[in-house]
Amino acid sequence: MTFGARLKSARNSKRLTQHQVADSLGLNYTTVSKYENDKSQPDNEILQKLAALYDVSIDWLLTGDAGGASSGGAKSKVYFGGEVEELTEEEAKHLRDSLEMFRLLKEKRAKYESGRHNGK
């Protein structure tokens, strides 16, 4: 399932129209349509708002994976400057969501730059 298909599925599960979603996010409904048809990608702010509106994770919207904590009750850990930090589930989710948004933006920028260089 594509990103757009997941958006449409999530919207339909909430029984919302594209117009209702657009109005709630301050967008034009054609923008919502472009997202759902994989013609455009939302920026980080809109992505967060879509996930909240549809009550789904950003991870699921971007990848189709449910995300969540590791199995077996293992704690998430991160290493900063050689120090180990254990993370709460909320902190780990926030970092995962931030990383996914960073990767999406990086990909968008690369496509933009590629299009700029090819167009010259």
N, C-alpha and C positions, 0 to 999 in steps of 0.2 A: 504494500500500500504506500502511495506517495505521500509527501507532506500535505499536499492539497487535498487528497482523499481523506486523510486523517482529520483535517480541519472540517471538511464537509460532514464527515461522520459525527464528529463531536458536536457540530452545530445542530445537526438533525436530531441527535439524542437529547438535546436541550429544547427541541421543537422551536427553534428560532429561524427567522428568515434572514437572508443576507442583508436586507434593509434594516432589520432590528439590530443585527450585530454592528453594522456600519454606524447606525445612530448612537448606539451605546459607546462606541469607540471614537466617535467624531470623525469617521471616514466616509468616503463616497462608497455606495454599494458596489460600484464596478471594481473598486480596489479589493473588496472582500472576494468578489468573483475571480479576480486575477490570482489571489492567493490560493483559492480552492482549485483553480485550473492550472496550477504550477507555472503561471506566467510571470509571477512576481513573488518576492519574499518580504515578509514584514520585518521592520527593524526590531531591535531588542525590546523597546518599550511596548510596542504593539504585540509582540510575541508573548510577553509577560501578561498583558491584559487579556489576550485570547485564551491563554492557559487558565487564567483565573475565571474568566467568563464561562468557559466550558467545563471547569472543575477537573482539569487534567494536568499532568505534569508537562513541563517544557520538554523534558526528555522524551516523553511519548510523542508529542507533536513532531519533534525533529527526527526521531529515529524509529518510532513504533515500539520501543522497549518500555516496559513498565517502570524500570528503574527500581528505586527502593533500596532498602538495606541489604547487606550481604546475608547469605543464609547462615544458619548456625549461631546467630546472635553475635557474630564477630563485630568488633568496633572498627569504625573507619579511622584511619590514621593518616596524617600528613606530615611531611618532613620539611622544616624550615630551618635553614642554617645549621643542619646537623642535629637539630632537636626534634624529637617526636612529639606530636600533638595528637591526642585522641579527640575525636569530634563527636558531638551529639548527632543524632540522626538529622535534625534540622540544619545544623551547620554543614553536614556532608551533602545534603540535598541542595542547599544554597550554592555550595562550591561546584557541584555537578551542573546545576542550571547555568551558573555563570560561565563555566567552561564551554558548555554547549552553545551559549550565545556568542562567546568569543570565537568559536570555530565557525559558526554560521556567518558572522561578520567578516572574518578573515576570508572565507570562501567567496562571499559577495564582493569584497574589495578586489580579490584576485581576478574575478570575472570582469569586473568593471575596468581594471587596469589592462587586462588582456584585450578587451573591446576597444579601449582608447588607443592602444598601440597598434592594433590591427586596422583601425580606422584611419590612421595617418598615412 
